Amino acid sequence: MNIKKSAVAVLLVSGLVLMSGCDQAEKAAQQMLSKTAESAKQAIDDTHKAAEQALSDATGGLVEKEQPEQENKDSSKAI
């Protein structure tokens, strides 16, 4: 009977250890995804800045940057 009780205790403890490991893996994955998302956002921002600079260089600075609010007002008037 003691062997069965010991086996049950071992199974319960191993289950707790496994669940603890899963939580740690989940946290690590969330941190990695967060870092990846931040890196992607930075890359997009850098690309956007470079594209704006290239457009400005190509047009000699003649193109004015239109405000997003102005675009929204213009599009809502068209409807």
Contacts in CASP RR format, 6 or more apart in sequence:
PFRMAT RR
TARGET T0000
AUTHOR 0000-0000-0000
METHOD contacts of the structure
MODEL  1
MNIKKSAVAVLLVSGLVLMSGCDQAEKAAQQMLSKTAESAKQAIDDTHKA
AEQALSDATGGLVEKEQPEQENKDSSKAI
52 65 0 8 1.000
55 63 0 8 1.000
56 63 0 8 1.000
END
